[in-house]
Amino acid sequence: MYHKNDNQFPLLEVKPKQKLHWLSHTAIEGINRCKRCFYLAYKEKIRQPEGIQSRLASRFDVVFKHYFDKYRGLDILPPIIVGKMEGKLQNPFKEAHFHKINEKYGFYGKLDECLVDNDLYIPIDFKTSSSDPREKPILDAYQNQIDEYVYLLQKNKYQVAGFGYLIFFYPDLTEDVRNGFPMVTKIVKIEAFPDKVQDRIDKAITILEGFIPESSPDCPFCNWFGKVKDYY
């Protein structure tokens, strides 16, 4: 569309560039808990209230990332994974990866670590466990996370190995805490299925582009509101 200024010269009306809505692993996993809460969080910016949470796991992530950084650029892997993985730590390490889906939506993720073996890239995710990980099955959400990391690496033109690693850290029992806590380290190799990721992203976009969904019968937030709304 053209209009004229005071000097009678035609000017092109430029529409502002639309800001992308960035989806993530955490956002998409929210669909499994409650589609309505997912919709409200992204469409209306009404997010579930955050309860009291321990920040200890986040602190452990910082500690382990710092530990891995000490070996970046060296010819050896960190001792806790020597003999259990092949390759070298990506150097320099690229944490965040983004992929534009369309003119309105994108998908992103942040890796905890990445191995490179024979020019093939392998994502690693740290998991700090509050119970012994040696006796626990792998959650579907963890499988999805590895799928999505490999998907993002592919979309960003990296050659991938087709799998990833979960590294579980767990403070074991000790009779002498003065010498520190012994850490159980469990490493799980996860085959990746990046071809499944696009369907999950498309499902999320379909929800956001439609009418507000019904609440999940098991959603504690929606159930709480349903019980107390008549008192306001």
RODRENLUM-992127 format. One record per residue: x, z, y of N, C-alpha, C in turn. Coordinates in steps of 0.2 Angstrom, whole numbers. Last residue first. Layout:
<nu:X, nw:Z, nv:Y, cau:X, caw:Z, cav:Y, cu:X, cw:Z, cv:Y>
...
! end
This chain:
<nu:-76, nw:225, nv:-82, cau:-73, caw:223, cav:-75, cu:-78, cw:221, cv:-71>
<nu:-81, nw:226, nv:-94, cau:-80, caw:233, cav:-90, cu:-77, cw:231, cv:-83>
<nu:-81, nw:215, nv:-100, cau:-87, caw:217, cav:-98, cu:-87, cw:223, cv:-94>
<nu:-68, nw:213, nv:-105, cau:-70, caw:209, cav:-99, cu:-77, cw:212, cv:-96>
<nu:-63, nw:219, nv:-117, cau:-63, caw:223, cav:-110, cu:-66, cw:220, cv:-104>
<nu:-64, nw:210, nv:-127, cau:-67, caw:217, cav:-128, cu:-68, cw:221, cv:-121>
<nu:-57, nw:199, nv:-123, cau:-64, caw:199, cav:-125, cu:-68, cw:205, cv:-125>
<nu:-44, nw:204, nv:-121, cau:-48, caw:202, cav:-115, cu:-56, cw:202, cv:-117>
<nu:-41, nw:206, nv:-135, cau:-41, caw:212, cav:-130, cu:-45, cw:210, cv:-124>
<nu:-41, nw:193, nv:-139, cau:-46, caw:198, cav:-142, cu:-47, cw:204, cv:-138>
<nu:-31, nw:187, nv:-132, cau:-38, caw:185, cav:-131, cu:-43, cw:190, cv:-134>
<nu:-20, nw:195, nv:-138, cau:-22, caw:194, cav:-130, cu:-29, cw:192, cv:-129>
<nu:-20, nw:193, nv:-151, cau:-21, caw:200, cav:-149, cu:-23, cw:199, cv:-141>
<nu:-27, nw:180, nv:-161, cau:-24, caw:181, cav:-155, cu:-25, cw:188, cv:-152>
<nu:-35, nw:177, nv:-172, cau:-30, caw:182, cav:-173, cu:-26, cw:184, cv:-166>
<nu:-43, nw:166, nv:-168, cau:-46, caw:172, cav:-170, cu:-41, cw:178, cv:-170>
<nu:-37, nw:158, nv:-153, cau:-36, caw:159, cav:-160, cu:-39, cw:166, cv:-162>
<nu:-49, nw:150, nv:-143, cau:-44, caw:155, cav:-144, cu:-43, cw:156, cv:-152>
<nu:-51, nw:132, nv:-140, cau:-54, caw:139, cav:-142, cu:-48, cw:144, cv:-143>
<nu:-43, nw:123, nv:-126, cau:-45, caw:125, cav:-133, cu:-48, cw:131, cv:-134>
<nu:-48, nw:114, nv:-112, cau:-45, caw:120, cav:-115, cu:-47, cw:122, cv:-122>
<nu:-46, nw:96, nv:-115, cau:-50, caw:102, cav:-113, cu:-47, cw:108, cv:-116>
<nu:-30, nw:88, nv:-115, cau:-37, caw:89, cav:-116, cu:-40, cw:95, cv:-113>
<nu:-17, nw:89, nv:-112, cau:-20, caw:83, cav:-109, cu:-28, cw:84, cv:-110>
<nu:-12, nw:99, nv:-121, cau:-12, caw:100, cav:-114, cu:-16, cw:95, cv:-110>
<nu:-14, nw:93, nv:-133, cau:-18, caw:99, cav:-131, cu:-18, cw:100, cv:-124>
<nu:-5, nw:82, nv:-133, cau:-13, caw:81, cav:-134, cu:-17, cw:87, cv:-132>
<nu:7, nw:89, nv:-132, cau:5, caw:85, cav:-126, cu:-3, cw:84, cv:-127>
<nu:7, nw:95, nv:-145, cau:7, caw:99, cav:-139, cu:5, cw:95, cv:-133>
<nu:8, nw:83, nv:-153, cau:2, caw:88, cav:-154, cu:2, cw:93, cv:-147>
<nu:20, nw:78, nv:-149, cau:14, caw:74, cav:-147, cu:8, cw:79, cv:-148>
<nu:28, nw:88, nv:-154, cau:28, caw:87, cav:-147, cu:22, cw:83, cv:-145>
<nu:26, nw:86, nv:-168, cau:24, caw:92, cav:-165, cu:24, cw:92, cv:-157>
<nu:30, nw:73, nv:-169, cau:23, caw:74, cav:-171, cu:21, cw:81, cv:-168>
<nu:44, nw:74, nv:-167, cau:39, caw:70, cav:-162, cu:32, cw:72, cv:-163>
<nu:49, nw:81, nv:-178, cau:48, caw:84, cav:-172, cu:43, cw:81, cv:-167>
<nu:51, nw:75, nv:-190, cau:45, caw:79, cav:-189, cu:43, cw:81, cv:-182>
<nu:63, nw:69, nv:-190, cau:57, caw:65, cav:-189, cu:51, cw:68, cv:-188>
<nu:72, nw:79, nv:-192, cau:71, caw:78, cav:-185, cu:65, cw:73, cv:-184>
<nu:75, nw:90, nv:-202, cau:70, caw:85, cav:-203, cu:68, cw:83, cv:-196>
<nu:90, nw:97, nv:-210, cau:86, caw:95, cav:-204, cu:81, cw:89, cv:-205>
<nu:94, nw:110, nv:-220, cau:93, caw:103, cav:-220, cu:88, cw:101, cv:-214>
<nu:104, nw:123, nv:-216, cau:97, caw:121, cav:-216, cu:97, cw:113, cv:-216>
<nu:114, nw:136, nv:-223, cau:114, caw:129, cav:-221, cu:107, cw:127, cv:-222>
<nu:117, nw:152, nv:-217, cau:112, caw:148, cav:-221, cu:112, cw:141, cv:-218>
<nu:126, nw:167, nv:-218, cau:126, caw:160, cav:-215, cu:122, cw:156, cv:-220>
<nu:127, nw:183, nv:-213, cau:124, caw:179, cav:-218, cu:123, cw:172, cv:-215>
<nu:136, nw:197, nv:-211, cau:136, caw:190, cav:-208, cu:133, cw:186, cv:-214>
<nu:136, nw:214, nv:-206, cau:134, caw:209, cav:-211, cu:133, cw:202, cv:-208>
<nu:147, nw:223, nv:-198, cau:142, caw:218, cav:-197, cu:142, cw:214, cv:-203>
<nu:150, nw:240, nv:-195, cau:152, caw:234, cav:-199, cu:146, cw:230, cv:-199>
<nu:153, nw:248, nv:-180, cau:148, caw:246, cav:-185, cu:150, cw:240, cv:-189>
<nu:166, nw:259, nv:-176, cau:162, caw:253, cav:-175, cu:157, cw:252, cv:-181>
<nu:172, nw:271, nv:-178, cau:176, caw:265, cav:-180, cu:172, cw:258, cv:-179>
<nu:162, nw:280, nv:-176, cau:168, caw:280, cav:-172, cu:172, cw:274, cv:-173>
<nu:154, nw:280, nv:-187, cau:152, caw:275, cav:-181, cu:158, cw:275, cv:-176>
<nu:155, nw:282, nv:-202, cau:159, caw:284, cav:-197, cu:158, cw:279, cv:-191>
<nu:147, nw:277, nv:-212, cau:147, caw:284, cav:-211, cu:152, cw:287, cv:-206>
<nu:135, nw:264, nv:-210, cau:142, caw:266, cav:-210, cu:142, cw:274, cv:-209>
<nu:126, nw:249, nv:-213, cau:126, caw:256, cav:-213, cu:134, cw:258, cv:-213>
<nu:127, nw:234, nv:-203, cau:126, caw:238, cav:-209, cu:127, cw:245, cv:-208>
<nu:119, nw:224, nv:-192, cau:123, caw:230, cav:-192, cu:122, cw:234, cv:-198>
<nu:119, nw:207, nv:-194, cau:115, caw:213, cav:-195, cu:120, cw:219, cv:-196>
<nu:117, nw:190, nv:-190, cau:121, caw:196, cav:-189, cu:117, cw:202, cv:-190>
<nu:116, nw:174, nv:-197, cau:112, caw:180, cav:-196, cu:118, cw:186, cv:-195>
<nu:116, nw:158, nv:-192, cau:121, caw:163, cav:-193, cu:117, cw:170, cv:-192>
<nu:111, nw:143, nv:-198, cau:109, caw:149, cav:-195, cu:114, cw:154, cv:-197>
<nu:116, nw:126, nv:-195, cau:117, caw:132, cav:-198, cu:114, cw:138, cv:-194>
<nu:110, nw:109, nv:-200, cau:112, caw:114, cav:-196, cu:113, cw:121, cv:-199>
<nu:110, nw:91, nv:-204, cau:109, caw:98, cav:-206, cu:111, cw:103, cv:-200>
<nu:114, nw:79, nv:-200, cau:108, caw:80, cav:-204, cu:106, cw:87, cv:-206>
<nu:125, nw:76, nv:-193, cau:126, caw:77, cav:-200, cu:120, cw:78, cv:-204>
<nu:124, nw:64, nv:-180, cau:122, caw:70, cav:-182, cu:124, cw:70, cv:-190>
<nu:130, nw:57, nv:-165, cau:130, caw:56, cav:-172, cu:129, cw:63, cv:-175>
<nu:121, nw:57, nv:-150, cau:126, caw:60, cav:-154, cu:125, cw:58, cv:-161>
<nu:111, nw:53, nv:-141, cau:116, caw:48, cav:-143, cu:122, cw:51, cv:-147>
<nu:101, nw:61, nv:-138, cau:106, caw:61, cav:-133, cu:112, cw:57, cv:-136>
<nu:93, nw:60, nv:-149, cau:91, caw:57, cav:-143, cu:96, cw:57, cv:-138>
<nu:101, nw:68, nv:-158, cau:100, caw:61, cav:-159, cu:98, cw:58, cv:-153>
<nu:100, nw:81, nv:-152, cau:106, caw:78, cav:-152, cu:106, cw:70, cv:-153>
<nu:86, nw:83, nv:-154, cau:89, caw:82, cav:-147, cu:96, cw:79, cv:-147>
<nu:86, nw:83, nv:-168, cau:82, caw:78, cav:-164, cu:85, cw:77, cv:-157>
<nu:93, nw:95, nv:-170, cau:96, caw:89, cav:-172, cu:92, cw:83, cv:-169>
<nu:84, nw:104, nv:-164, cau:91, caw:103, cav:-161, cu:94, cw:97, cv:-163>
<nu:73, nw:103, nv:-172, cau:73, caw:101, cav:-165, cu:80, cw:100, cv:-162>
<nu:77, nw:108, nv:-184, cau:75, caw:101, cav:-184, cu:75, cw:98, cv:-177>
<nu:80, nw:121, nv:-180, cau:86, caw:116, cav:-182, cu:83, cw:109, cv:-182>
<nu:67, nw:125, nv:-178, cau:72, caw:125, cav:-172, cu:78, cw:121, cv:-174>
<nu:60, nw:124, nv:-190, cau:58, caw:120, cav:-184, cu:64, cw:119, cv:-179>
<nu:67, nw:134, nv:-196, cau:68, caw:128, cav:-199, cu:66, cw:123, cv:-193>
<nu:62, nw:145, nv:-189, cau:69, caw:144, cav:-189, cu:71, cw:137, cv:-191>
<nu:48, nw:144, nv:-192, cau:51, caw:143, cav:-185, cu:58, cw:142, cv:-184>
<nu:48, nw:148, nv:-205, cau:46, caw:141, cav:-203, cu:49, cw:139, cv:-196>
<nu:61, nw:159, nv:-210, cau:55, caw:158, cav:-207, cu:54, cw:150, cv:-205>
<nu:68, nw:162, nv:-225, cau:69, caw:158, cav:-219, cu:62, cw:157, cv:-216>
<nu:67, nw:178, nv:-233, cau:66, caw:171, cav:-233, cu:67, cw:168, cv:-226>
<nu:79, nw:192, nv:-235, cau:73, caw:189, cav:-231, cu:73, cw:181, cv:-232>
<nu:90, nw:198, nv:-239, cau:84, caw:199, cav:-243, cu:78, cw:196, cv:-240>
<nu:99, nw:197, nv:-230, cau:101, caw:194, cav:-236, cu:95, cw:195, cv:-241>
<nu:96, nw:203, nv:-218, cau:94, caw:196, cav:-219, cu:96, cw:193, cv:-226>
<nu:89, nw:218, nv:-216, cau:95, caw:215, cav:-220, cu:93, cw:208, cv:-221>
<nu:83, nw:219, nv:-199, cau:83, caw:221, cav:-206, cu:88, cw:217, cv:-210>
<nu:85, nw:214, nv:-187, cau:84, caw:221, cav:-187, cu:83, cw:224, cv:-194>
<nu:98, nw:201, nv:-183, cau:92, caw:204, cav:-187, cu:92, cw:211, cv:-187>
<nu:101, nw:188, nv:-173, cau:102, caw:195, cav:-174, cu:96, cw:198, cv:-177>
<nu:106, nw:172, nv:-175, cau:100, caw:177, cav:-176, cu:103, cw:184, cv:-177>
<nu:112, nw:157, nv:-168, cau:113, caw:164, cav:-170, cu:107, cw:168, cv:-170>
<nu:114, nw:141, nv:-174, cau:109, caw:146, cav:-170, cu:111, cw:153, cv:-173>
<nu:122, nw:125, nv:-172, cau:122, caw:132, cav:-175, cu:117, cw:137, cv:-171>
<nu:122, nw:108, nv:-176, cau:120, caw:114, cav:-172, cu:120, cw:120, cv:-176>
<nu:134, nw:96, nv:-178, cau:130, caw:101, cav:-182, cu:128, cw:107, cv:-178>
<nu:139, nw:79, nv:-177, cau:138, caw:85, cav:-174, cu:133, cw:90, cv:-178>
<nu:153, nw:70, nv:-183, cau:146, caw:72, cav:-184, cu:145, cw:79, cv:-181>
<nu:167, nw:68, nv:-183, cau:163, caw:65, cav:-177, cu:155, cw:66, cv:-178>
<nu:171, nw:77, nv:-193, cau:172, caw:69, cav:-194, cu:167, cw:66, cv:-189>
<nu:162, nw:89, nv:-186, cau:165, caw:87, cav:-192, cu:165, cw:80, cv:-193>
<nu:158, nw:101, nv:-174, cau:160, caw:94, cav:-175, cu:164, cw:93, cv:-181>
<nu:146, nw:113, nv:-170, cau:152, caw:111, cav:-174, cu:152, cw:103, cv:-174>
<nu:140, nw:123, nv:-158, cau:139, caw:117, cav:-161, cu:146, cw:115, cv:-164>
<nu:128, nw:136, nv:-152, cau:135, caw:134, cav:-154, cu:134, cw:127, cv:-157>
<nu:116, nw:138, nv:-147, cau:120, caw:143, cav:-147, cu:127, cw:141, cv:-148>
<nu:107, nw:125, nv:-137, cau:111, caw:127, cav:-143, cu:115, cw:133, cv:-142>
<nu:92, nw:123, nv:-130, cau:99, caw:126, cav:-129, cu:102, cw:128, cv:-135>
<nu:81, nw:109, nv:-126, cau:83, caw:115, cav:-130, cu:90, cw:117, cv:-129>
<nu:66, nw:100, nv:-121, cau:73, caw:102, cav:-120, cu:75, cw:108, cv:-125>
<nu:56, nw:86, nv:-117, cau:58, caw:91, cav:-122, cu:65, cw:93, cv:-121>
<nu:44, nw:81, nv:-105, cau:50, caw:81, cav:-108, cu:51, cw:86, cv:-113>
<nu:31, nw:71, nv:-97, cau:33, caw:77, cav:-101, cu:40, cw:75, cv:-104>
<nu:28, nw:60, nv:-89, cau:25, caw:67, cav:-87, cu:28, cw:73, cv:-91>
<nu:32, nw:49, nv:-93, cau:33, caw:50, cav:-86, cu:30, cw:57, cv:-84>
<nu:39, nw:55, nv:-109, cau:36, caw:50, cav:-105, cu:37, cw:52, cv:-98>
<nu:51, nw:62, nv:-113, cau:46, caw:59, cav:-118, cu:42, cw:54, cv:-115>
<nu:68, nw:65, nv:-111, cau:62, caw:63, cav:-108, cu:57, cw:59, cv:-113>
<nu:77, nw:78, nv:-116, cau:75, caw:71, cav:-118, cu:68, cw:70, cv:-115>
<nu:92, nw:88, nv:-116, cau:85, caw:86, cav:-113, cu:84, cw:79, cv:-116>
<nu:102, nw:102, nv:-119, cau:100, caw:95, cav:-121, cu:93, cw:94, cv:-119>
<nu:114, nw:114, nv:-116, cau:107, caw:112, cav:-115, cu:107, cw:104, cv:-116>
<nu:128, nw:115, nv:-120, cau:123, caw:120, cav:-122, cu:116, cw:117, cv:-122>
<nu:142, nw:109, nv:-125, cau:137, caw:107, cav:-121, cu:131, cw:111, cv:-124>
<nu:159, nw:113, nv:-125, cau:153, caw:114, cav:-128, cu:147, cw:112, cv:-123>
<nu:172, nw:101, nv:-124, cau:169, caw:107, cav:-121, cu:162, cw:107, cv:-124>
<nu:171, nw:104, nv:-141, cau:175, caw:106, cav:-135, cu:175, cw:100, cv:-130>
<nu:163, nw:112, nv:-155, cau:163, caw:107, cav:-150, cu:167, cw:109, cv:-143>
<nu:174, nw:118, nv:-167, cau:169, caw:120, cav:-162, cu:169, cw:114, cv:-157>
<nu:177, nw:108, nv:-182, cau:179, caw:112, cav:-176, cu:173, cw:113, cv:-171>
<nu:174, nw:109, nv:-200, cau:174, caw:106, cav:-193, cu:178, cw:110, cv:-188>
<nu:164, nw:118, nv:-211, cau:169, caw:113, cav:-210, cu:169, cw:110, cv:-203>
<nu:161, nw:135, nv:-217, cau:159, caw:129, cav:-213, cu:165, cw:124, cv:-212>
<nu:168, nw:144, nv:-224, cau:160, caw:144, cav:-225, cu:157, cw:138, cv:-221>
<nu:181, nw:145, nv:-220, cau:179, caw:144, cav:-227, cu:172, cw:143, cv:-229>
<nu:176, nw:155, nv:-206, cau:182, caw:151, cav:-210, cu:180, cw:151, cv:-217>
<nu:168, nw:163, nv:-200, cau:165, caw:157, cav:-203, cu:170, cw:153, cv:-207>
<nu:175, nw:174, nv:-195, cau:169, caw:175, cav:-198, cu:166, cw:169, cv:-202>
<nu:186, nw:168, nv:-188, cau:187, caw:171, cav:-195, cu:181, cw:172, cv:-198>
<nu:182, nw:152, nv:-180, cau:182, caw:160, cav:-180, cu:182, cw:162, cv:-187>
<nu:194, nw:139, nv:-185, cau:187, caw:142, cav:-184, cu:187, cw:149, cv:-183>
<nu:208, nw:131, nv:-178, cau:205, caw:135, cav:-183, cu:198, cw:137, cv:-180>
<nu:214, nw:124, nv:-168, cau:213, caw:121, cav:-174, cu:210, cw:125, cv:-179>
<nu:205, nw:126, nv:-152, cau:210, caw:128, cav:-157, cu:209, cw:124, cv:-163>
<nu:193, nw:124, nv:-144, cau:199, caw:120, cav:-143, cu:205, cw:122, cv:-147>
<nu:188, nw:140, nv:-146, cau:186, caw:133, cav:-144, cu:193, cw:130, cv:-142>
<nu:190, nw:153, nv:-149, cau:193, caw:149, cav:-153, cu:191, cw:141, cv:-152>
<nu:183, nw:160, nv:-139, cau:190, caw:162, cav:-140, cu:193, cw:157, cv:-144>
<nu:169, nw:157, nv:-141, cau:173, caw:154, cav:-136, cu:181, cw:155, cv:-136>
<nu:165, nw:166, nv:-151, cau:167, caw:159, cav:-153, cu:171, cw:156, cv:-147>
<nu:164, nw:178, nv:-142, cau:169, caw:178, cav:-148, cu:171, cw:171, cv:-150>
<nu:154, nw:174, nv:-134, cau:161, caw:175, cav:-131, cu:166, cw:175, cv:-136>
<nu:144, nw:173, nv:-143, cau:146, caw:167, cav:-140, cu:153, cw:168, cv:-137>
<nu:143, nw:187, nv:-146, cau:145, caw:182, cav:-152, cu:147, cw:175, cv:-148>
<nu:139, nw:193, nv:-134, cau:145, caw:195, cav:-138, cu:147, cw:190, cv:-142>
<nu:127, nw:186, nv:-132, cau:132, caw:185, cav:-127, cu:139, cw:187, cv:-130>
<nu:119, nw:191, nv:-143, cau:121, caw:183, cav:-142, cu:126, cw:182, cv:-138>
<nu:119, nw:204, nv:-140, cau:122, caw:202, cav:-146, cu:124, cw:195, cv:-146>
<nu:110, nw:203, nv:-130, cau:117, caw:206, cav:-128, cu:121, cw:204, cv:-134>
<nu:98, nw:199, nv:-136, cau:101, caw:195, cav:-131, cu:108, cw:197, cv:-130>
<nu:96, nw:211, nv:-144, cau:97, caw:204, cav:-147, cu:101, cw:199, cv:-142>
<nu:93, nw:220, nv:-134, cau:99, caw:221, cav:-138, cu:101, cw:214, cv:-141>
<nu:82, nw:222, nv:-127, cau:86, caw:216, cav:-125, cu:93, cw:216, cv:-129>
<nu:66, nw:225, nv:-133, cau:73, caw:227, cav:-134, cu:77, cw:220, cv:-131>
<nu:51, nw:226, nv:-123, cau:55, caw:222, cav:-128, cu:63, cw:225, cv:-128>
<nu:35, nw:229, nv:-119, cau:42, caw:232, cav:-120, cu:46, cw:229, cv:-125>
<nu:27, nw:213, nv:-116, cau:27, caw:220, cav:-117, cu:34, cw:223, cv:-117>
<nu:21, nw:202, nv:-104, cau:27, caw:203, cav:-108, cu:27, cw:211, cv:-109>
<nu:6, nw:193, nv:-105, cau:10, caw:199, cav:-102, cu:15, cw:200, cv:-107>
<nu:5, nw:175, nv:-105, cau:4, caw:182, cav:-109, cu:8, cw:187, cv:-106>
<nu:2, nw:166, nv:-90, cau:6, caw:168, cav:-96, cu:4, cw:175, cv:-99>
<nu:-4, nw:154, nv:-82, cau:-6, caw:161, cav:-84, cu:-3, cw:162, cv:-90>
<nu:-2, nw:141, nv:-78, cau:4, caw:146, cav:-76, cu:1, cw:153, cv:-77>
<nu:-10, nw:132, nv:-82, cau:-13, caw:136, cav:-76, cu:-8, cw:141, cv:-74>
<nu:-4, nw:124, nv:-92, cau:-8, caw:121, cav:-87, cu:-10, cw:125, cv:-81>
<nu:4, nw:133, nv:-99, cau:7, caw:127, cav:-96, cu:3, cw:124, cv:-91>
<nu:-4, nw:144, nv:-102, cau:3, caw:145, cav:-99, cu:6, cw:139, cv:-96>
<nu:-15, nw:139, nv:-107, cau:-16, caw:142, cav:-100, cu:-9, cw:143, cv:-97>
<nu:-10, nw:133, nv:-119, cau:-13, caw:129, cav:-114, cu:-13, cw:132, cv:-107>
<nu:-7, nw:145, nv:-126, cau:-2, caw:140, cav:-124, cu:-4, cw:135, cv:-119>
<nu:-19, nw:151, nv:-127, cau:-14, caw:154, cav:-123, cu:-8, cw:149, cv:-121>
<nu:-25, nw:142, nv:-135, cau:-28, caw:143, cav:-128, cu:-23, cw:146, cv:-124>
<nu:-18, nw:142, nv:-147, cau:-18, caw:136, cav:-143, cu:-21, cw:137, cv:-136>
<nu:-8, nw:154, nv:-153, cau:-15, caw:153, cav:-150, cu:-14, cw:147, cv:-145>
<nu:2, nw:152, nv:-163, cau:-1, caw:158, cav:-162, cu:-8, cw:158, cv:-159>
<nu:6, nw:139, nv:-163, cau:4, caw:142, cav:-170, cu:1, cw:149, cv:-169>
<nu:9, nw:137, nv:-150, cau:3, caw:134, cav:-152, cu:1, cw:137, cv:-159>
<nu:22, nw:143, nv:-149, cau:16, caw:146, cav:-146, cu:9, cw:143, cv:-149>
<nu:31, nw:133, nv:-153, cau:29, caw:138, cav:-158, cu:23, cw:142, cv:-156>
<nu:32, nw:126, nv:-140, cau:28, caw:123, cav:-146, cu:26, cw:128, cv:-151>
<nu:39, nw:136, nv:-133, cau:33, caw:134, cav:-131, cu:29, cw:131, cv:-137>
<nu:51, nw:136, nv:-140, cau:47, caw:142, cav:-140, cu:40, cw:141, cv:-138>
<nu:56, nw:123, nv:-139, cau:54, caw:126, cav:-146, cu:50, cw:132, cv:-145>
<nu:48, nw:116, nv:-124, cau:53, caw:118, cav:-128, cu:51, cw:121, cv:-135>
<nu:44, nw:104, nv:-111, cau:42, caw:108, cav:-117, cu:48, cw:110, cv:-121>
<nu:42, nw:102, nv:-94, cau:47, caw:102, cav:-100, cu:45, cw:107, cv:-105>
<nu:35, nw:90, nv:-85, cau:34, caw:96, cav:-88, cu:38, cw:97, cv:-94>
<nu:43, nw:82, nv:-71, cau:42, caw:82, cav:-78, cu:40, cw:90, cv:-80>
<nu:35, nw:77, nv:-56, cau:40, caw:82, cav:-59, cu:38, cw:82, cv:-66>
<nu:34, nw:61, nv:-49, cau:31, caw:66, cav:-53, cu:36, cw:71, cv:-56>
<nu:40, nw:56, nv:-33, cau:41, caw:56, cav:-40, cu:38, cw:62, cv:-43>
<nu:28, nw:51, nv:-21, cau:33, caw:56, cav:-23, cu:33, cw:55, cv:-31>
<nu:26, nw:34, nv:-16, cau:23, caw:40, cav:-19, cu:28, cw:44, cv:-21>
<nu:28, nw:26, nv:-1, cau:32, caw:28, cav:-7, cu:28, cw:34, cv:-10>
<nu:23, nw:12, nv:7, cau:21, caw:19, cav:6, cu:24, cw:21, cv:-1>
<nu:32, nw:2, nv:18, cau:30, caw:3, cav:11, cu:29, cw:11, cv:10>
<nu:27, nw:-4, nv:33, cau:31, caw:1, cav:30, cu:28, cw:2, cv:23>
<nu:27, nw:-17, nv:45, cau:25, caw:-14, cav:39, cu:29, cw:-10, cv:36>
<nu:28, nw:-14, nv:63, cau:32, caw:-16, cav:57, cu:29, cw:-13, cv:51>
<nu:23, nw:-9, nv:75, cau:19, caw:-14, cav:71, cu:23, cw:-17, cv:65>
<nu:28, nw:2, nv:80, cau:31, caw:-4, cav:82, cu:28, cw:-10, cv:78>
<nu:21, nw:12, nv:75, cau:20, caw:11, cav:82, cu:23, cw:4, cv:84>
<nu:17, nw:5, nv:58, cau:20, caw:11, cav:63, cu:19, cw:9, cv:70>
<nu:5, nw:2, nv:46, cau:9, caw:0, cav:52, cu:11, cw:6, cv:56>
<nu:6, nw:1, nv:28, cau:3, caw:3, cav:34, cu:7, cw:1, cv:40>
<nu:3, nw:-4, nv:11, cau:6, caw:-4, cav:17, cu:2, cw:-2, cv:23>
<nu:4, nw:0, nv:-6, cau:0, caw:0, cav:0, cu:4, cw:0, cv:6>
! end
